[in-house]
Amino acid sequence: MPGDPASPRSRTSRTHTRLNSTPFREEITVLRRLGLMGAAGSKLEKALGDQFPEGERYLGFENFGNTCYCNSVLQISSQKKKTGVIAPKRFVQRLKKQNELFWSYMHQDAHEFLNYLLNELVEILEKEAQATKTDNATSSSPEKIANGLKVPQANGVHKEPIVTWVHNIFQGILTNETRCLRCETVTARDETFLDLSLDIEQNSSITSCLKNFSSTETLHAEDKFFCDKCCCLQEAQKRMKIKKPPHILVIHLKRFKYIEQLGRYKKLSYRVVFPLELKLSNTVEEYVDIEYSLFAVVVHVGSGPNHGHYVSLVKSHNHWLFFDDESVEMIEESAVQTFFGSSQEYSSNTDHGYILLYESLGTR
């Protein structure tokens, strides 16, 4: 959603990214190499002192006018080495070149960027894996193929899906269960997800938002369900459950809502408590009460959807770090709760948790 760079914490700029082709992998590699060039002797190093993790580095990202949405996401996902500031200029240039959505200097959405980034990474990795398979197949002689000559698959033949590291880390499976109220037949349909977008309410919690996400809905009147067993439309109940939780659970709080009376989007500053330790209860029996630990938060700073700023909180080696473009500071764990939101509609506090990243504590 559009906006302008002016904000309480804006510096020189902010960033958005989408990866449409292989060259983006080169830009990510460049970013990580640049990370090795961070300057030492910062306030953060002095604050950590002897507790500074060996081999770790924590870098701020330069803002190019409106690239904080990009910086905040990259700072929770990239390899950070030592301290200092780097300028992801080539990454941003490649991003804008690949997608006109990011050409402008208007305010962008960090969640849209994260989705774009993950989906395009998947596309790139799948293309590379497919190309490797094709190269291996063409380079193999008929004598080296154990089961004889391989016959090309005909159109319509099912191909085994390619699983990338993005899938291994972020992908989960939802199951949509629909129960016919006449014959009690349950129909289940599975779908994959890389993040969960949750509706929010005032003075609520992530746990309650997840329960609402999986609450039972009755289908009736014009929304009746076509039951294959009854061979007609019937009233039914449906609910969504997590069939396979991901290793990294990304939760997006839907803080921007379209208000018809206003004819525009409005930011919901609702106070939504997100715990440091989370138990998932809306799962199938196999994964009941699976535990997660919070390790990163992308925060939206500002009173509306069309302007503002993004910062991020990252937990590393039991320390919480605050990333605001070029600035990197250590904060107390208790400070995380200041980003829950506002208990009143109009408040001077406009720093609200927007994207939460939890890591699974159990085996998968």
Buried (B, 14 or more C-beta within 10 A) or exposed (E): BEBEBEBEBBBBBBBBBBBBEEEBBEBBEBBEEBBEEBEEEBEBBEEBEEEBEEEBBBBBBBBBBBBBBBBBBBBBBBEBBBBBBBBBBBBBEBBBEBBEBBEEBBBBBBBBBBBBBBBBBBBBBBEBEEEEEEEEEEEEEEEEEEEEEEEEEEEEEEEEEBEBEBBEBBBBBBBBBBBBBEEEBEBEEEEBBBBBBBEBEBBBBBBBBBEBBBEEEEBBEEEBBEBEEEEEBBBBBBBBBBBBBBBBBBBBBEBBEEEEEEEEBBBBBBBBBBBBEBBBBBBBEEBEEBEBBBBBBBBBBBBBBBBBBBBBBBBBEEBBBBBBBBBBBBBEEEEBEEBBBBEEEEEEBBBBBBBBBBBBEEEE
